[in-house]
Every structure is written in C-alpha cells, then in structure tokens.
C-alpha cells in the first residue's frame, strides 16, 4: 500500500482498527525486540503475539474498571510495558505513562502525577508489587495490576476520549499533564511519516525513556501507526556504554532513531579512540536530535566521526517538539551539520514566531516566542486551564504559545532559549525548584524557598549556578564543605552538575512583591559580580 493510500485509509477509519489489522498480518517474531545490555535479544514478539498478550490483559482490566478509565503504567522498560500500552489503547483506556517506582526525582514525579491524575488502576512490575501497593494506598487507587501470562483474542473497546495523559518534561510541583487524543496521535504520526522518509517495514531503534514523550511516541505509537518494526533498549544500557547504541543500530540495520544532543556527545566521547569501521550505519534514513539546545558544531562533528560507518550525513537533523504537540513540531533533513530546525508546511501544521506579550506575528528573522497550531495540538492540561497560552488568528486557527524563544532563518527555525527558567539536564527539562529543594535538603539551615538555580554561559559551555540563602545569618559557619555536599547531592539525585554554589545571608536574593524569587534578576546580578563572585 502506498503512503498516500495508507494516510487516506487511516483518516477514514478508527486508527486502532488499522493497527490491529497490521499486527494480525505479522507473525514472524520480528515486530518487536527488546535488547539487553550485552546486545542480545531478551524478548521478541510478533504482531500476533503482541495482540494475544494484550488481549489477555483486557478482560482483567474490565473487571477492575470500565473502559475510559485511567490506567497508570509505572513500569520498567521492556515488553510488558508495550503489552499493557497496547492493551489500554485498543481496549479503550486512557494511558498514564510513568517511571517505575524508585528513589530520586523520578519517584517525586511519579507521586505528583498520581496525585493529579487519580488513576483507577496502577500497573507495576511483578518485582515491585509491594511498592505498588504502598503507592495505591497513599493515592487511593483501587487496583494494583501486574501483566498476565497467556494470549486471548483481542476485542477493541470504544475509544477513550483521551488516549494518553502525558506528564510534561518540565513539570515541577504538582504535575502538569497534557491530554492527548487518538486524533492527535494519528495526525502527528502522519506528520512524521511525511517528514522522515520512512515506510512500512522500516525499523526504529530507541533507547529513550519509554514514559517520556520522545520515547513513548517515537518508540511505540508512531511505529504502530506507521507500521514500523521496533527495537528497544533501556536508557541505562545506553548511558553505561553509549557504544551499545551504535552497535545495535548496526546489528539491526535500523532506519530511524533519535537522541537528545547529549547522547551524540556521549557517543563521541566513548568512541574517540576507536576504529568505527566495524559498524554499518548505512541503513539509517533519519537520526533526529532533539529535546535540548544543540551546540552549533555537534551534528557536524558526529557526522564526520561516523563517516567510517557509512552513515549518510544528511540523515542527521535537529528536531523540535513537546508533549503539547503530541511530540513533533518541526525537523527534517538539513544541509550537513546545520543545528537549526527545518520547517515543513503540510497545510495543517504551522509554526510561527510571535510577540511574547501580545498575539502579533513577527517577520524577518526577529526573535520572539515560538507558537504552533494544527491537529497535533493537545486538548489541554488535566485539571488546569491553558487559555492564557492560546490565541486565535484572523483565519480562526488556534495557536499555542510554547514558552520557548526563537527566530526564523529562511525556512529554518533557530531555538534561542526559554522564556521561563526551566533547566535542562541530559535532555530532560527540570524546574529550578527541584534542584533547589534537593540542595537545601543537605542541611536544615538552608532555605529551599530562598534559592535560585539558573544556567549561565553560552550553549557550547552551559553552566549551572545555585544561589541559596541560609535561614539565618552565619554564611561563614556553614563553609565550603556544605557547598561541596550540595554539589554531590544534586548530581546524585538529578544528574546535574552544579558549576558554582554560593551560600548567602537571608534576604540577599531579589524577590517579587509576593515574595517569589526573581531568578532572571538573580542571574543578571550574579553575572555582574554582585554576589561577591565573578561570573
């Protein structure tokens, strides 16, 4: 079936029926593979096996909660997560993808999302059943569920009004959760279909977290709609040894894969002294780099380093997206080494630069706030309004303000920064208050509400600074050892390395009239040396 014919078919029928039809036609065991740390296949599923395993979950789910209910998948990466995801989507449940219970910031995000979403069912790995029961008790969740064995004929349920509740990567405090519909998923998958030059039977390989938008939609939902084959690795498999990603791309002849910018950098560091001639990346059609600012020379350096592998340098490109757009907003193959984002106009999805303070479109390369509109735009945030982020143009199109700053260079988008103070940690957005709270937990004399964490420097040398007040005077008594302890604690719990920590007397930081810390002003004062240190 040609791409155009497939798109028309999907537009004319329930997109889930098309997925079932595709999976039923695949019985050779090559549809899904989960690759372990040694590069071996730990789990393999054909399309028919995935349907059967998913079908075996739907009956027990329906005994626990009616269709349309929210099911939280707090699970590790692997086949069981994919089975439950498929069961929920095809069975008519709303999916809330979450990390498995564990220490550190992921647990805080998990708890925050459960508090806001209030799911009817919580699914956890069998080895975490006790943690699951504790979570269910704290959040008044009626049912704790583990994946069932066996296979059963799958019956498609009535579609849930919202297909996915996606916690946004920048969430801090109470979770901000984007409501994604089935129509959003279909529209975004078709958009990616047109952009990435991949087709049925091509293979996607992904190591990104399965609960993050890039991992969830890039690894599972787009491939299901696009009829791609899937190879999945756990994030830790890549982080511990980035070479494993390159090896898997070669071994499985992957055609599409993605990574934040730090992933390319890790690969370059890990393979700097190696002969890469044994890798064969010639099958790669689209290697997208997104989720964080991209240093100006990174794509070019990676392309040159990977030349011995046969990787087509034009297959590597910058991309831009967010949960509020389902995933993908822009990005297409670019002139070799260009870190800007290519814009594709399909007549439905649009990107613009607008005045951050008013709904006025900016022209001629002027910097402003990035906005988008189109059928991939999410329905809204669960339990909170987003009207202040929307505006309507003269044609009746509804635009969403992203909070990111950028400008156009011809038909390309240059993302220049963030309107707010979100910090970027290994491709994941983290609210400053999360860093500040972790640091303050080192000593009760520190004031978590009297702190400011921010980035300084250029995109190629981005550093993170923490200014934090004591609850009372006595900065000298706390000393350098406490500053070192904060650096260690923050790095351990968040993965972020603080370049500079300054402990300040109470009242040192600028505040609004309501007492909130003005981080942008604090950053400017730090750079001017007003806190007794040179930037």
C-alpha positions in Angstrom: 0.0 0.0 0.0 1.4 3.4 -0.9 1.9 6.1 1.7 -0.9 8.3 0.3 -3.3 5.4 0.2 -2.5 4.5 3.8 -3.0 8.0 5.1 -6.4 8.2 3.4 -7.3 4.8 4.9 -6.3 5.9 8.4 -8.3 9.1 8.0 -11.4 7.2 7.1 -11.4 4.6 9.9 -10.7 4.1 13.5 -6.9 4.3 13.6 -6.8 1.5 16.2 -8.5 -0.9 13.7 -5.7 -0.2 11.3 -3.2 -1.1 14.0 -5.0 -4.4 14.7 -5.0 -5.2 11.0 -1.3 -4.6 10.8 -0.4 -6.6 13.8 -2.5 -9.6 12.7 -0.6 -9.7 9.5 2.8 -10.0 11.3 3.6 -13.5 12.7 7.3 -13.9 12.1 8.5 -12.7 15.5 10.4 -9.7 14.1 8.0 -6.9 15.0 9.3 -6.0 18.5 12.7 -6.8 20.1 14.0 -5.7 23.5 17.8 -5.7 23.5 19.7 -6.3 26.8 23.0 -4.9 28.0 25.1 -7.5 26.2 23.3 -6.8 22.9 21.3 -10.0 22.9 17.5 -10.1 22.4 15.9 -10.6 25.8 12.3 -10.5 24.4 10.9 -10.9 20.9 7.3 -10.5 19.9 5.5 -10.9 16.6 2.5 -8.7 15.9 0.1 -11.5 16.5 1.8 -12.4 19.8 1.5 -8.8 20.9 -2.2 -8.8 20.1 -2.7 -12.0 22.0 -0.8 -10.9 25.1 -2.6 -7.5 25.0 -5.9 -9.4 24.7 -5.2 -11.4 27.8 -5.0 -8.1 29.8 -8.2 -6.5 28.7 -10.6 -8.9 30.5 -9.0 -8.4 33.9 -8.8 -4.7 33.3 -12.5 -4.5 32.5 -13.2 -6.5 35.7 -11.4 -3.8 37.6 -12.6 -0.6 35.9 -14.8 0.3 33.0 -13.4 1.5 29.6 -12.4 5.1 29.6 -10.8 4.9 33.0 -7.2 6.0 33.5 -4.6 3.3 33.9 -1.2 4.3 35.2 1.7 2.3 33.8 4.5 2.7 36.4 6.8 0.1 34.8 10.3 -0.6 33.7 11.3 -0.5 30.0 10.5 -3.8 28.2 7.9 -5.9 26.6 5.5 -5.8 29.5 5.1 -2.1 29.2 4.4 -2.4 25.5 1.9 -5.1 26.1 0.0 -3.0 28.6 0.2 0.1 26.4 -1.3 -1.8 23.5 -4.0 -3.4 25.7 -5.1 0.0 27.1 -5.1 1.9 23.8 -7.0 -0.9 22.0 -9.2 -1.8 24.9 -10.4 1.8 25.3 -8.5 3.0 28.4 -6.6 6.2 29.0 -2.9 5.6 29.5 -0.7 7.5 32.0 2.9 6.5 31.3 5.2 6.8 34.3 8.6 5.6 35.5 8.8 2.6 37.7 8.9 3.3 41.5 12.4 4.1 42.7 14.5 6.7 44.6 15.3 10.2 43.4 13.4 12.7 41.3 11.6 10.1 39.2 9.8 9.0 42.4 8.7 12.6 43.1 7.4 12.9 39.5 5.6 9.6 39.8 3.9 10.6 43.0 3.0 14.1 41.7 1.4 12.6 38.5 -0.6 10.1 40.5 -1.9 12.8 42.8 -3.2 14.9 39.8 -4.4 12.1 37.5 -6.1 9.9 40.2 -6.0 6.7 38.1 -8.4 3.8 38.6 -5.7 1.2 38.1 -1.9 1.1 38.8 0.2 -1.3 36.8 3.7 -2.2 38.2 6.3 -4.8 37.5 5.8 -8.0 39.5 9.1 -7.4 41.4 7.7 -4.0 42.6 4.3 -5.3 43.7 4.9 -4.2 47.3 5.9 -0.7 46.2 2.8 -0.7 44.0 0.5 -1.5 47.0 2.1 1.3 49.0 1.5 3.8 46.2 -2.0 2.7 45.8 -2.7 3.1 49.5 -1.2 6.6 49.5 -3.1 7.7 46.4 -6.4 5.8 46.9 -6.0 3.7 43.8 -8.5 0.8 43.8 -6.5 -1.8 41.8 -2.8 -2.7 41.6 -2.3 -4.8 38.4 0.5 -7.0 37.0 0.8 -8.3 33.5 -1.0 -11.6 33.0 0.5 -14.5 31.0 -1.2 -16.2 28.1 -2.9 -15.0 25.0 -6.5 -14.2 24.2 -8.3 -12.9 21.2 -8.3 -9.1 21.5 -11.6 -7.2 21.4 -11.3 -3.5 20.6 -13.2 -1.3 23.1 -14.8 2.0 22.4 -12.1 4.6 22.2 -11.3 6.6 25.3 -12.0 10.3 25.0 -8.3 10.9 25.9 -5.8 8.3 24.7 -2.7 9.4 26.7 -2.1 11.6 29.8 1.5 12.7 29.2 3.3 14.4 32.1 5.2 17.2 30.6 9.0 17.1 30.9 9.2 20.5 32.6 6.8 19.6 35.4 7.7 20.9 38.8 5.4 20.8 41.9 2.0 19.4 41.1 2.3 17.6 37.7 1.3 19.4 34.6 -0.2 16.6 32.4 -1.0 17.0 28.7 -4.2 15.4 27.4 -3.5 13.7 24.1 -6.3 12.3 21.9 -6.3 9.5 19.4 -6.7 12.1 16.7 -3.6 13.9 17.9 -1.6 10.7 17.7 -2.8 9.9 14.2 -2.1 13.5 13.0 1.4 13.6 14.5 2.3 10.2 13.2 1.2 11.2 9.7 3.3 14.4 10.0 6.4 12.4 11.0 5.5 9.9 8.2 5.8 12.7 5.6 9.0 14.2 7.2 11.3 11.2 8.0 11.1 9.3 4.7 10.4 6.0 6.4 7.8 3.5 5.4 6.1 0.2 6.4 8.7 -2.4 7.3 11.4 0.0 8.3 12.9 -0.4 11.7 13.1 2.1 14.6 15.6 1.7 17.4 15.2 3.7 20.6 16.9 3.9 24.0 14.9 6.9 25.3 12.8 6.6 28.4 9.5 4.8 27.5 7.4 7.2 29.6 8.9 10.4 28.1 7.2 11.9 25.1 10.2 11.2 22.7 10.4 7.6 23.9 6.6 6.9 24.1 5.6 8.3 20.8 8.9 7.7 19.0 9.3 4.1 20.1 5.7 2.8 20.2 2.9 5.0 19.0 4.3 6.4 15.8 5.7 2.9 14.8 2.3 1.3 15.4 0.5 3.8 13.2 3.3 3.9 10.7 3.8 0.1 10.5 7.4 0.1 11.6 9.3 -2.6 13.4 10.7 -1.8 16.8 14.0 -2.4 18.6 14.1 -1.1 22.2 16.9 -0.6 24.7 16.7 0.5 28.3 18.1 4.0 28.9 20.7 2.7 31.3 22.0 0.3 28.7 23.0 3.4 26.6 24.1 5.6 29.4 26.5 3.0 30.8 28.1 2.3 27.4 26.9 4.6 24.5 28.7 2.3 22.1 25.9 -0.2 22.6 23.5 2.1 20.7 25.8 2.3 17.7 26.3 -1.5 17.8 22.6 -2.1 17.9 22.0 0.4 15.1 24.4 -1.6 13.1 23.3 -5.1 14.1 19.6 -4.5 13.5 20.0 -2.3 10.4 17.9 0.4 12.0 16.4 3.0 9.7 15.3 5.6 12.3 16.4 6.6 15.8 16.6 9.6 18.0 18.5 11.1 20.9 18.9 14.4 22.8 22.1 16.3 22.0 23.9 14.9 25.0 23.5 11.4 23.5 25.6 12.3 20.4 28.2 13.9 22.7 28.4 10.7 24.8 28.9 8.6 21.7 31.7 10.9 20.5 33.5 10.7 23.9 33.0 6.9 24.2 34.4 6.2 20.7 37.0 8.9 20.3 39.9 6.4 20.2 38.1 3.6 18.4 38.0 2.3 14.9 34.4 2.5 13.9 34.8 0.7 10.6 33.1 -2.4 12.0 29.8 -0.5 12.4 27.4 -0.3 9.5 25.0 2.6 9.8 24.3 2.8 6.1 20.6 1.8 6.5 19.9 4.9 8.6 17.3 7.2 7.0 16.5 9.6 9.9 18.5 10.3 13.0 16.8 13.1 14.8 18.4 15.1 17.6 16.0 17.0 19.9 14.9 17.7 23.4 17.6 20.3 24.3 19.6 23.1 22.7 22.1 21.7 20.2 25.7 23.1 20.1 26.4 24.6 16.8 29.0 22.1 15.7 27.7 18.9 17.3 25.9 17.4 14.3 28.8 18.2 12.0 31.3 16.6 14.4 29.1 13.5 14.8 28.6 13.1 11.1 32.4 13.4 10.5 33.2 10.9 13.2 30.7 8.4 11.9 31.8 8.6 8.3 33.6 5.2 8.5 30.3 3.6 9.4 28.6 4.6 6.1 26.1 6.9 7.9 24.6 9.4 5.5 25.4 12.8 7.0 22.2 14.2 5.6 20.2 11.7 7.7 21.1 13.5 10.9 18.9 16.5 11.7 17.7 18.7 14.5 14.1 18.4 15.6 11.8 20.4 17.9 8.7 19.3 19.7 6.9 18.9 23.0 4.1 17.0 24.7 1.6 19.7 24.0 2.1 19.0 20.3 1.9 15.2 20.9 5.6 15.1 20.0 6.8 16.6 16.8 6.5 20.2 15.7 9.4 20.6 13.2 12.5 19.0 11.9 13.6 17.5 8.6 16.9 16.5 6.9 19.1 19.6 6.6 22.3 20.8 5.0 25.1 18.8 6.6 25.9 19.9 10.1 23.1 22.6 10.4 21.8 22.6 14.0 18.7 24.7 13.1 15.4 23.0 12.7 13.8 22.5 9.2 10.2 23.6 8.8 7.8 21.6 6.7 4.5 23.0 5.6 1.7 20.5 5.1 -1.1 23.0 5.1 -2.3 21.7 8.6 0.6 22.1 11.0 2.1 25.6 11.3 4.9 27.2 13.2 5.3 31.0 13.8 7.3 33.5 15.9 5.1 35.8 17.9 5.5 38.7 20.2 5.8 37.2 23.7 3.5 39.8 25.2 0.7 40.0 22.5 -0.7 38.0 19.6 1.3 39.7 16.9 3.3 37.6 14.3 6.9 38.7 13.9 8.6 38.7 10.5 12.1 39.0 9.0 14.1 36.9 11.4 13.0 38.8 14.5 13.3 36.8 17.8 10.2 36.1 19.7 8.1 33.3 21.2 7.6 30.1 19.2 4.0 29.2 18.6 2.3 26.4 16.7 -1.1 25.3 15.5 -2.6 22.2 13.9 -4.3 18.9 14.5 -1.5 17.6 16.7 -2.2 20.3 19.3 -3.2 18.7 22.6 -6.6 19.1 24.2 -5.3 20.9 27.2 -3.8 20.2 30.7 -5.6 17.8 33.1 -7.3 19.8 35.8 -5.9 23.2 34.8 -6.7 25.9 32.3 -4.3 26.8 29.4 -6.3 29.6 27.9 -3.5 32.1 28.7 -1.3 30.2 26.3 -3.8 30.2 23.4 -4.7 32.9 20.8 -6.7 32.8 17.6 -5.6 34.4 14.3 -7.8 36.1 11.7 -8.4 32.8 10.0 -9.8 31.2 13.1 -6.7 29.0 13.7 -5.9 28.4 17.4 -2.2 28.9 18.3 -0.3 27.6 21.3 2.5 29.6 22.9 5.4 27.2 23.7 7.3 29.4 26.2 10.4 28.9 24.0 12.2 31.7 22.2 13.4 31.5 18.6 13.7 33.1 15.2 13.5 32.1 11.6 16.3 31.9 9.2 14.6 31.4 5.9 12.7 28.1 6.2 14.6 27.1 9.3 13.9 27.6 13.0 16.6 28.6 15.4 15.6 27.9 19.1 17.4 30.5 21.1 16.3 30.0 24.7 13.4 29.6 27.1 11.1 32.3 28.2 11.0 30.9 31.7 13.7 29.4 33.9 13.5 25.7 33.2 16.9 24.0 33.5 18.0 21.3 31.1 19.5 18.1 32.5 20.7 15.5 29.9 17.9 16.4 27.6 15.1 16.5 30.2 13.6 19.7 31.5 13.6 20.2 35.3 12.1 23.0 37.2 14.6 25.1 39.2 12.8 24.5 42.4 13.5 20.7 42.2 17.3 21.5 42.2 16.9 24.0 44.9 14.9 21.6 47.1 17.4 18.8 46.7 20.3 21.1 47.6 18.5 22.5 50.6 17.9 19.0 51.9 21.6 18.7 52.7 21.2 21.0 55.8 18.1 22.3 57.6 19.8 25.7 58.0 19.4 26.2 54.2 16.2 27.8 52.9 14.7 26.0 49.9 12.3 28.9 49.2 15.3 31.3 49.3 17.2 29.9 46.4 17.8 30.4 42.7 19.2 27.9 40.2 19.9 29.0 36.7 22.2 28.5 33.6 24.9 30.9 32.6 27.3 30.9 29.7 26.9 30.0 26.0 25.1 27.0 24.6 28.5 25.4 24.0 29.6 26.0 27.6 26.4 26.0 29.6 27.0 26.0 33.4 24.5 25.8 36.3 24.8 28.1 39.3 22.9 27.8 42.6 22.5 30.7 44.9 20.9 29.7 48.2 20.2 31.6 51.4 20.5 30.4 55.0 17.5 30.5 57.2 19.5 32.9 59.5 22.8 34.7 59.3 26.0 32.7 59.5 27.2 32.0 56.0 30.9 31.6 57.1 29.9 29.0 59.7 28.5 26.7 57.0 31.7 26.8 55.0 32.9 25.2 51.7 32.2 21.6 52.8 28.5 22.3 52.8 28.7 23.7 49.2 30.5 20.6 48.2 27.9 18.4 49.8 25.1 20.2 47.8 27.0 19.7 44.6 27.3 16.0 45.4 23.6 15.6 46.4 22.2 17.4 43.4 24.4 15.4 41.0 23.4 12.1 42.7 19.7 12.8 42.6 19.2 14.7 39.4 22.3 14.1 37.2 23.0 17.8 37.1 26.5 19.1 38.0 26.5 22.5 39.7 29.3 24.6 38.4 29.1 27.1 41.3 27.3 27.2 44.6 27.1 30.4 46.7 25.6 30.4 50.2 24.1 33.8 51.0 22.7 35.6 54.1 18.9 35.8 54.4 17.2 38.4 52.2 20.1 38.5 49.6 18.1 37.4 46.6 15.7 39.6 44.7 12.0 38.9 45.1 8.7 39.9 43.8 6.2 41.8 45.9 4.6 38.4 46.8 7.9 37.0 48.0 8.8 34.9 44.9 12.5 34.7 43.9 13.2 36.6 40.7 15.6 34.1 39.1 16.3 36.1 35.9 17.3 39.2 38.0 19.4 37.0 40.3 21.2 35.6 37.2 21.9 39.1 35.9 23.3 40.2 39.3 25.4 37.1 39.5 26.9 37.8 36.1 27.6 41.3 37.2 29.5 40.0 40.2 27.1 41.5 42.8 27.1 38.4 45.0 30.8 38.7 45.6 31.8 36.3 42.8 32.8 36.8 39.2 30.6 35.0 36.6 
